[in-house]
């Protein structure tokens, strides 16, 4: 007796599905990938390679940090910090006077100081005891383009004192005086009218020409008188 047809199909399908399952169960399992060993606790961190992008960015950031550190460095304080409690020269200056002379002056704030004058060839120095000046007031003041014997004025530190140095192009009789003010004092140095060498030579030539003309005129008058007598 033959089994029914539908029973044969069911058995064939069951056997077909069981074969791959049996093969899968009987095959050995694939070995698992080995796990990395844990790093020791005291291991040093690895440094990035020099050619890696991380190393390049670190190298590029280092100059920027150095520039920032230099920018944060405190700048040296001005000399004004050392002048606390001292009279300070705040305004050295020069001016021409209506009389044709000239004047050099300096203002002292914070008190009155003693002044000592010293003379040398082509130079006058006025030392102000205990005074000081900031850097911007110690630059030279050039006056050579004026009609004055003064060519330059400069304040120069001398320890705890301050010198006003006046350079001269010609010898001149200068007079100085100290004027007290509400803020301190003013030192003034006056010079007489100055005639440059070229102008002096021209005036001397004109004087000689006038003297020659007077002599010729007198000789002519004397000659006319003698002819009348004849």
BELQUI-V427712 format. One record per residue. N is the residue number from 0. RES is the residue in one letter. D_FIRST is the distance of its C-alpha to the first C-alpha in whole Angstrom. Layout:
n=N res=RES d_first=D_FIRST
n=N res=RES d_first=D_FIRST
This chain:
n=0 res=X d_first=0
n=1 res=X d_first=4
n=2 res=X d_first=7
n=3 res=X d_first=9
n=4 res=X d_first=12
n=5 res=X d_first=15
n=6 res=X d_first=13
n=7 res=X d_first=13
n=8 res=X d_first=17
n=9 res=X d_first=18
n=10 res=X d_first=17
n=11 res=X d_first=19
n=12 res=X d_first=22
n=13 res=X d_first=22
n=14 res=X d_first=22
n=15 res=X d_first=25
n=16 res=X d_first=27
n=17 res=X d_first=27
n=18 res=X d_first=28
n=19 res=X d_first=32
n=20 res=X d_first=32
n=21 res=X d_first=32
n=22 res=X d_first=34
n=23 res=X d_first=37
n=24 res=X d_first=37
n=25 res=X d_first=37
n=26 res=X d_first=40
n=27 res=X d_first=43
n=28 res=X d_first=45
n=29 res=X d_first=48
n=30 res=X d_first=52
n=31 res=X d_first=54
n=32 res=X d_first=57
n=33 res=X d_first=60
n=34 res=X d_first=62
n=35 res=X d_first=66
n=36 res=X d_first=68
n=37 res=X d_first=71
n=38 res=X d_first=74
n=39 res=X d_first=77
n=40 res=X d_first=79
n=41 res=X d_first=82
n=42 res=X d_first=81
n=43 res=X d_first=83
n=44 res=X d_first=82
n=45 res=X d_first=81
n=46 res=X d_first=84
n=47 res=X d_first=83
n=48 res=X d_first=83
n=49 res=X d_first=86
n=50 res=X d_first=84
n=51 res=X d_first=82
n=52 res=X d_first=83
n=53 res=X d_first=83
n=54 res=X d_first=86
n=55 res=X d_first=88
n=56 res=X d_first=88
n=57 res=X d_first=89
n=58 res=X d_first=92
n=59 res=X d_first=93
n=60 res=X d_first=93
n=61 res=X d_first=95
n=62 res=X d_first=98
n=63 res=X d_first=98
n=64 res=X d_first=98
n=65 res=X d_first=101
n=66 res=X d_first=103
n=67 res=X d_first=102
n=68 res=X d_first=104
n=69 res=X d_first=107
n=70 res=X d_first=107
n=71 res=X d_first=107
n=72 res=X d_first=110
n=73 res=X d_first=113
n=74 res=X d_first=116
n=75 res=X d_first=119
n=76 res=X d_first=121
n=77 res=X d_first=124
n=78 res=X d_first=128
n=79 res=X d_first=128
n=80 res=X d_first=127
n=81 res=X d_first=130
n=82 res=X d_first=132
n=83 res=X d_first=132
n=84 res=X d_first=135
n=85 res=X d_first=137
n=86 res=X d_first=139
n=87 res=X d_first=137
n=88 res=X d_first=138
n=89 res=X d_first=137
n=90 res=X d_first=138
n=91 res=X d_first=140
n=92 res=X d_first=142
n=93 res=X d_first=145
n=94 res=X d_first=147
n=95 res=X d_first=150
n=96 res=X d_first=153
n=97 res=X d_first=155
n=98 res=X d_first=158
n=99 res=X d_first=156
n=100 res=X d_first=155
n=101 res=X d_first=152
n=102 res=X d_first=150
n=103 res=X d_first=148
n=104 res=X d_first=146
n=105 res=X d_first=143
n=106 res=X d_first=142
n=107 res=X d_first=142
n=108 res=X d_first=140
n=109 res=X d_first=139
n=110 res=X d_first=143
n=111 res=X d_first=146
n=112 res=X d_first=146
n=113 res=X d_first=149
n=114 res=X d_first=150
n=115 res=X d_first=152
n=116 res=X d_first=153
n=117 res=X d_first=153
n=118 res=X d_first=154
n=119 res=X d_first=153
n=120 res=X d_first=154
n=121 res=X d_first=152
n=122 res=X d_first=150
n=123 res=X d_first=151
n=124 res=X d_first=149
n=125 res=X d_first=148
n=126 res=X d_first=147
n=127 res=X d_first=145
n=128 res=X d_first=145
n=129 res=X d_first=142
n=130 res=X d_first=140
n=131 res=X d_first=137
n=132 res=X d_first=135
n=133 res=X d_first=131
n=134 res=X d_first=130
n=135 res=X d_first=130
n=136 res=X d_first=134
n=137 res=X d_first=135
n=138 res=X d_first=134
n=139 res=X d_first=137
n=140 res=X d_first=139
n=141 res=X d_first=141
n=142 res=X d_first=144
n=143 res=X d_first=145
n=144 res=X d_first=145
n=145 res=X d_first=148
n=146 res=X d_first=151
n=147 res=X d_first=152
n=148 res=X d_first=152
n=149 res=X d_first=149
n=150 res=X d_first=146
n=151 res=X d_first=143
n=152 res=X d_first=143
n=153 res=X d_first=140
n=154 res=X d_first=139
n=155 res=X d_first=139
n=156 res=X d_first=137
n=157 res=X d_first=140
n=158 res=X d_first=138
n=159 res=X d_first=139
n=160 res=X d_first=141
n=161 res=X d_first=141
n=162 res=X d_first=143
n=163 res=X d_first=144
n=164 res=X d_first=145
n=165 res=X d_first=147
n=166 res=X d_first=147
n=167 res=X d_first=150
n=168 res=X d_first=151
n=169 res=X d_first=155
n=170 res=X d_first=157
n=171 res=X d_first=158
n=172 res=X d_first=159
n=173 res=X d_first=157
n=174 res=X d_first=157
n=175 res=X d_first=154
n=176 res=X d_first=154
n=177 res=X d_first=152
n=178 res=X d_first=151
n=179 res=X d_first=150
n=180 res=X d_first=147
n=181 res=X d_first=145
n=182 res=X d_first=142
n=183 res=X d_first=144
n=184 res=X d_first=146
n=185 res=X d_first=147
n=186 res=X d_first=148
n=187 res=X d_first=150
n=188 res=X d_first=152
n=189 res=X d_first=154
n=190 res=X d_first=155
n=191 res=X d_first=158
n=192 res=X d_first=158
n=193 res=X d_first=157
n=194 res=X d_first=158
n=195 res=X d_first=156
n=196 res=X d_first=157
n=197 res=X d_first=157
n=198 res=X d_first=159
n=199 res=X d_first=161
n=200 res=X d_first=162
n=201 res=X d_first=162
n=202 res=X d_first=165
n=203 res=X d_first=167
n=204 res=X d_first=167
n=205 res=X d_first=168
n=206 res=X d_first=171
n=207 res=X d_first=172
n=208 res=X d_first=172
n=209 res=X d_first=174
n=210 res=X d_first=177
n=211 res=X d_first=177
n=212 res=X d_first=178
n=213 res=X d_first=180
n=214 res=X d_first=182
n=215 res=X d_first=183
n=216 res=X d_first=184
n=217 res=X d_first=186
n=218 res=X d_first=188
n=219 res=X d_first=188
n=220 res=X d_first=190
n=221 res=X d_first=192
n=222 res=X d_first=193
n=223 res=X d_first=194
n=224 res=X d_first=196
n=225 res=X d_first=198
n=226 res=X d_first=198
n=227 res=X d_first=200
n=228 res=X d_first=203
n=229 res=X d_first=203
